[in-house]
Amino acid sequence: MPPILGLDYAANTMFRSLIKGSSSADKKIGQFFNLANNSNLQGQALVSYYSQAREIGKIFPGASHEVLNNAVMTRIYSNEELQKSADVFVKELNKSYPKTLQDRIALASHGCVESGTVKPQSKFKKFLVSVSKMIRED
């Protein structure tokens, strides 16, 4: 399986295990971060993360990417091993995209970029990304 498809699959199973309250949720989170870190595909993993969060949100009402992100962060901060994997992930992202990381996160979280495609940007999405950027600069 190509690494990008593997990232999509890992992100999808991670979010599903969190929603279902599975006892293997920590393991699934670790697999996602380890796959990204071992393949050195943190940028693509970020896109997969938000793409799959949006897809899961369509299937499970109330599971927005903010809700899912908070669930992942809660698990990471309660598990030292996950925290180490997440720290490596963030460190590599910051190293790869020192000036544009926040813009990339804004684009991915607003659905302007999805795994495997770049969607045409609507004026509304451009507005959301611009507002997000202005808020960060203040």
Rosetta blueprint (number, residue, H / E / L):
1 M L
2 P L
3 P H
4 I H
5 L H
6 G H
7 L H
8 D H
9 Y H
10 A H
11 A H
12 N H
13 T H
14 M H
15 F H
16 R H
17 S H
18 L H
19 I H
20 K H
21 G L
22 S L
23 S L
24 S L
25 A H
26 D H
27 K H
28 K H
29 I H
30 G H
31 Q H
32 F H
33 F H
34 N H
35 L H
36 A H
37 N H
38 N H
39 S H
40 N L
41 L L
42 Q H
43 G H
44 Q H
45 A H
46 L H
47 V H
48 S H
49 Y H
50 Y H
51 S H
52 Q H
53 A H
54 R H
55 E H
56 I H
57 G H
58 K H
59 I H
60 F L
61 P L
62 G L
63 A L
64 S L
65 H H
66 E H
67 V H
68 L H
69 N H
70 N H
71 A H
72 V H
73 M H
74 T H
75 R H
76 I H
77 Y H
78 S L
79 N L
80 E H
81 E H
82 L H
83 Q H
84 K H
85 S H
86 A H
87 D H
88 V H
89 F H
90 V H
91 K H
92 E H
93 L H
94 N H
95 K H
96 S H
97 Y L
98 P L
99 K L
100 T L
101 L H
102 Q H
103 D H
104 R H
105 I H
106 A H
107 L H
108 A H
109 S H
110 H L
111 G L
112 C L
113 V E
114 E E
115 S L
116 G L
117 T E
118 V E
119 K L
120 P L
121 Q L
122 S L
123 K H
124 F H
125 K H
126 K H
127 F H
128 L H
129 V H
130 S H
131 V H
132 S H
133 K H
134 M H
135 I H
136 R H
137 E H
138 D L
